[in-house]
Amino acid sequence: MYRFGLKIIVFAAFFTAAVTVSASANAGIDFNIRFFDRRIYYAETDPVYIQATITNNSPSTFRFKLADERAFSIDFDVRTATNRPLDQADSLIRKRTQYRQIFFREIAVESGESFSFVEDLRDYINLGTPGSFVVTARMYPELFRSVTAGTNPQASAASRPFIESRRLPLNIRPPVIPGPDGIPLELDVATGAVLVRERIAPDLVVDYILTARQRSQWEKFFLYLDLEAMLSRDAVRRRAWNAESEAGRRRMVEQFRRELQSSTVDGTISVIPTDYTIERTQYNNSEGTVIVLQRFRNANFTSIKRYTYFLERKDDIWMIVDYSVVNLGTE
C-alpha cells in the first residue's frame, strides 16, 4: 500500500505561460506507470486506466503541483512498432489550447514514500486503431504549460521540465466479436484465445469462478455467471428488464457486469476469498446447489462465510443463476 506524504494542500490559479527549471531538481524521483486493471483492450471506447506512481528515492522532500485537470500534470506518448506516434485526443488538444485558469494542489512526498493517481489513456490519445504500441508518460512538476493559447502543445515541450516513465507495452485488439446472444465473446487475457464454456460439473464451475476471482481474471470469473438471471433477482430490475427492448436488455447486462466488477452491486460475490472449501454439492438433471465455506482476510481478523451457489443447466452447461451468503463470524 502506498503512503502519502501530503504536508500542505494549496489551491491557486494562474494563466498558461512559458517556464524553465533545472532537471537536477528531480534527481532521485522515479515515475512509473502500469495498468490499473489489466485486461484485453479493444479499439472502441472502453477506458484504458493507467496508474501513475511518483516515488521519492531522494533524501529530501519532493514537492510538485497536481492540477485538478490532470491533463496539465501528465502527458502520454503512444507509439507504434515503427515509432510513429498516435494522435492526441481532440478533447486534450482543446483543453490545452484554450486560455484558461489552472487550479492545482501542491503535493509533498517524503523520502521513501510514493503518491499515485489513475488516468484514462483515452482522454489523452486516440486509440481507435488496433495494433501493438509502446506507452510512455511524462509528469510535469510545475505543470504542463503552452507558450500561448492556440499554440501546438508539442512545440514547446523542450521548455517544460518533466520526469519520464519507463515504457509500457499496450495491445489494442479489433472490435469485439458479438456472441449469439449479442454479448461480446470473452477472451483469455493471457493467451488472447476465445474462452469456451465446458461441460463440467457444478462444483467445478464454482471452483473455476472462485479461482478466477483469486487471480483477478475477470473474463473467466464471468464465464459461468448467468448475468440475466442474477440481474432479475431484484424486483425493480426485473420490471425494468421486462419493459426494455432487446438492445436495452443488452445494455442492462453490460451495465450490471460493470457494477459487479466495481462492487457497486452484489459486492459479496466479487470479493476475493483468501481460501475456500467446497462442502457439499447436490444436483439433478436441471438444477444444482454448491455450498462453499469461504474465508476473507482483513487487517486484524479473518471473516468466515458460507456461500450457497444455485445453478441451472442450460444447453448442457451449468450456469450460476443465484447465490446466498451466511456470516459465520470471525477468527
C-alpha positions in Angstrom: 0.0 0.0 0.0 1.3 3.4 -0.9 1.9 6.0 1.8 1.1 9.6 1.1 3.3 12.4 2.3 0.8 15.2 1.8 2.0 18.0 4.0 0.3 21.1 2.5 -2.5 21.5 0.1 -2.6 24.9 -1.5 -5.2 25.9 -4.1 -4.1 28.5 -6.6 -4.7 29.6 -10.2 -2.7 31.1 -13.0 -2.7 31.6 -16.7 -0.6 29.5 -19.0 2.9 30.8 -19.7 6.4 29.6 -20.6 8.7 28.1 -17.9 12.2 26.6 -17.5 13.5 24.7 -14.5 16.7 22.7 -13.9 16.2 19.0 -14.4 18.6 18.3 -11.5 15.8 19.2 -9.1 14.1 15.9 -9.9 17.2 13.7 -9.1 16.1 10.6 -7.2 12.5 10.8 -8.2 11.1 7.8 -10.0 8.0 8.0 -12.2 6.4 4.7 -13.3 3.2 3.6 -15.0 1.2 0.4 -15.1 -2.2 -0.8 -16.0 -4.6 -0.2 -13.1 -6.9 -3.1 -14.1 -5.0 -5.0 -16.8 -7.3 -6.8 -19.3 -7.9 -7.0 -23.0 -8.4 -3.6 -24.7 -10.3 -3.1 -27.8 -10.3 -0.4 -30.5 -13.6 1.1 -29.1 -14.5 3.3 -26.2 -13.7 1.2 -23.1 -11.4 3.0 -20.8 -7.7 2.1 -20.5 -6.8 3.0 -17.0 -3.2 3.8 -16.2 -1.9 4.1 -12.7 0.9 6.7 -12.4 3.2 6.5 -9.4 5.7 9.1 -8.2 8.3 7.6 -5.8 10.7 9.7 -3.8 14.1 7.9 -3.5 15.9 11.1 -2.7 16.9 12.2 0.9 14.7 15.4 0.6 11.0 16.1 0.4 9.8 16.2 -3.2 7.1 18.8 -4.0 5.1 19.1 -7.1 1.9 20.7 -8.4 -1.0 18.4 -9.2 -3.6 20.1 -11.4 -7.3 19.4 -10.8 -7.4 18.9 -14.6 -4.8 16.1 -14.8 -4.0 17.0 -18.4 -1.8 19.8 -17.0 0.2 17.5 -14.8 0.7 14.4 -17.0 1.1 13.6 -20.7 1.2 10.3 -22.6 3.0 9.3 -25.7 1.9 6.2 -27.6 3.9 4.9 -30.5 3.7 2.1 -33.0 6.3 -0.6 -33.6 7.7 1.7 -36.3 8.0 4.6 -33.8 5.0 6.5 -35.3 3.2 8.5 -32.6 -0.6 8.2 -32.3 -2.7 11.3 -32.5 -3.7 13.1 -29.3 -7.3 13.1 -28.3 -9.3 16.0 -29.6 -10.6 16.8 -26.1 -7.0 17.1 -24.9 -6.0 19.5 -27.6 -9.0 21.7 -26.8 -8.1 21.8 -23.1 -4.5 22.8 -23.7 -5.1 25.4 -26.3 -7.7 27.4 -24.5 -6.9 30.5 -22.5 -7.9 29.3 -19.0 -7.1 29.2 -15.4 -5.4 26.1 -14.0 -6.3 25.1 -10.4 -3.9 22.8 -8.6 -2.8 21.3 -5.3 0.8 21.3 -4.0 1.7 17.8 -3.0 4.7 16.9 -0.8 6.1 13.3 -1.0 8.5 12.5 1.8 11.7 10.4 1.3 10.9 6.8 0.7 7.2 7.5 0.1 5.0 7.3 -3.0 2.0 9.0 -4.5 -0.3 7.5 -7.1 -3.3 8.5 -9.3 -5.2 6.9 -12.2 -5.9 8.3 -15.6 -7.8 7.0 -18.6 -5.4 6.8 -21.6 -8.2 7.5 -24.0 -8.5 11.0 -22.5 -5.1 11.7 -24.0 -4.6 9.5 -27.0 -6.8 8.4 -29.9 -6.8 4.6 -29.6 -9.2 3.8 -32.4 -6.7 1.7 -34.3 -5.8 -1.9 -33.3 -2.2 -2.9 -33.0 0.8 -3.2 -30.7 2.1 0.0 -29.1 4.5 1.4 -26.5 3.3 3.9 -23.9 5.4 6.4 -22.0 4.3 9.1 -19.7 5.7 12.4 -18.6 4.9 14.1 -15.3 5.3 17.9 -15.1 6.1 19.0 -11.5 5.5 22.6 -12.5 2.5 21.8 -14.7 2.2 21.5 -18.5 2.1 25.0 -20.0 1.9 26.0 -23.6 3.6 29.3 -24.6 0.4 30.9 -25.8 -3.1 29.8 -26.1 -3.7 28.2 -29.5 0.0 27.0 -29.8 0.6 23.4 -30.5 1.5 22.0 -27.1 4.2 19.7 -28.5 6.1 22.7 -29.9 7.2 24.0 -26.5 8.0 20.6 -24.9 11.7 21.5 -24.5 10.8 24.4 -22.3 8.9 22.4 -19.8 10.6 20.3 -17.0 9.3 16.8 -16.8 10.0 13.3 -15.4 9.6 10.5 -17.9 8.4 7.0 -17.1 9.6 3.6 -18.3 7.9 2.2 -21.4 4.7 0.1 -21.1 3.6 -2.3 -23.9 -0.1 -1.9 -24.9 -2.1 -4.2 -27.3 -5.3 -2.9 -28.8 -7.4 -5.5 -30.4 -10.0 -5.1 -33.2 -13.6 -4.6 -32.1 -15.0 -7.4 -30.1 -16.9 -10.3 -31.7 -20.5 -10.5 -30.6 -21.7 -13.9 -29.4 -25.1 -15.5 -30.3 -26.8 -13.5 -27.5 -25.3 -10.2 -28.7 -22.9 -10.0 -25.8 -19.2 -9.9 -26.8 -17.3 -13.2 -26.6 -14.8 -13.4 -23.7 -11.1 -13.7 -24.5 -8.4 -15.1 -22.2 -6.2 -12.1 -21.3 -3.1 -14.3 -21.1 -3.5 -16.1 -24.4 -5.9 -14.0 -26.4 -8.0 -17.1 -27.2 -11.8 -17.1 -27.0 -12.9 -18.6 -23.8 -15.4 -21.5 -24.2 -17.7 -22.8 -21.6 -17.1 -26.5 -20.9 -19.5 -29.3 -19.8 -18.2 -29.5 -16.3 -20.0 -30.4 -13.0 -21.5 -27.7 -10.8 -18.7 -28.0 -8.2 -16.1 -27.5 -10.9 -18.0 -24.5 -12.2 -17.9 -22.8 -8.7 -14.2 -23.8 -8.3 -13.5 -22.2 -11.7 -15.0 -18.8 -10.9 -13.5 -18.7 -7.4 -10.0 -19.5 -8.7 -10.5 -16.8 -11.4 -11.5 -14.2 -8.8 -8.4 -15.0 -6.7 -6.3 -14.4 -9.8 -8.2 -11.2 -10.7 -9.2 -12.9 -14.1 -12.5 -11.1 -14.6 -13.1 -12.6 -18.1 -13.0 -16.1 -16.5 -15.0 -15.1 -13.4 -17.9 -14.0 -15.6 -17.8 -17.0 -17.9 -20.2 -19.2 -15.9 -22.4 -16.4 -14.4 -25.9 -16.0 -15.9 -26.0 -12.3 -15.6 -29.5 -12.0 -16.9 -30.8 -14.4 -14.3 -28.8 -12.7 -11.5 -29.9 -9.3 -12.6 -33.6 -10.3 -12.5 -33.3 -11.3 -8.8 -34.1 -7.7 -7.9 -37.8 -6.8 -8.4 -37.1 -3.3 -9.6 -34.5 -4.5 -12.2 -36.8 -7.3 -13.2 -39.6 -4.8 -14.1 -37.1 -2.6 -15.9 -35.9 -5.7 -17.8 -39.4 -6.7 -18.9 -40.1 -3.2 -20.2 -36.8 -3.0 -22.2 -36.2 -3.8 -25.9 -33.6 -6.4 -26.9 -30.9 -3.7 -27.3 -31.9 -2.2 -24.0 -31.6 -5.5 -22.3 -28.0 -6.0 -23.6 -27.1 -2.6 -22.2 -28.6 -3.6 -18.9 -26.5 -6.7 -18.8 -23.3 -4.8 -19.7 -24.0 -2.2 -17.0 -24.7 -4.9 -14.4 -21.4 -6.6 -15.3 -19.5 -3.3 -14.8 -21.3 -2.8 -11.5 -20.4 -6.2 -10.3 -16.8 -5.7 -11.3 -16.6 -2.4 -9.3 -18.6 -4.0 -6.4 -21.2 -1.3 -6.5 -23.9 -4.0 -6.5 -23.8 -7.6 -5.2 -20.3 -6.9 -3.8 -20.4 -10.1 -1.8 -20.0 -12.3 -4.9 -17.0 -10.4 -6.3 -15.0 -10.2 -3.0 -11.7 -12.1 -3.3 -11.6 -15.1 -0.9 -8.4 -15.9 0.8 -9.2 -19.6 0.6 -12.3 -21.7 0.2 -13.6 -25.3 0.7 -16.4 -26.9 -1.2 -18.5 -28.6 1.5 -21.4 -30.1 -0.4 -22.7 -30.4 -4.0 -26.2 -31.6 -5.0 -27.7 -31.6 -8.4 -30.2 -33.4 -10.7 -30.6 -33.1 -14.5 -31.6 -29.4 -14.5 -30.7 -27.8 -11.1 -27.9 -27.9 -8.6 -26.5 -26.3 -5.5 -22.9 -26.0 -4.3 -22.2 -25.0 -0.7 -18.8 -23.4 -0.1 -17.0 -22.2 3.1 -15.0 -19.1 2.2 -12.5 -17.1 4.3 -11.7 -13.4 3.8 -8.6 -12.0 5.4 -9.0 -8.4 6.8 -6.4 -6.3 8.6 -6.8 -7.8 12.1 -9.1 -10.8 11.6 -10.4 -13.3 9.1 -14.1 -13.4 8.4 -15.8 -16.7 7.6 -18.9 -17.0 5.3 -20.9 -19.9 3.9 -22.0 -19.3 0.3 -24.7 -21.3 -1.4 -24.5 -21.1 -5.2 -27.6 -22.1 -7.2 -27.0 -23.4 -10.7 -29.2 -24.3 -13.7 -28.3 -26.5 -16.7 -28.7 -24.6 -19.9 -27.7 -26.1 -23.3 -25.8 -28.8 -21.3 -23.7 -26.1 -19.5 -24.1 -25.4 -15.8 -24.5 -21.7 -15.1 -24.7 -19.9 -11.7 -28.1 -18.1 -11.5 -28.2 -17.0 -7.9 -26.4 -17.3 -4.6 -26.9 -16.6 -0.9 -24.5 -15.8 2.0 -24.5 -16.6 5.7 -22.0 -14.9 8.0 -20.3 -17.4 10.4 -18.2 -14.9 12.4 -14.5 -14.3 12.6 -11.3 -16.0 13.7 
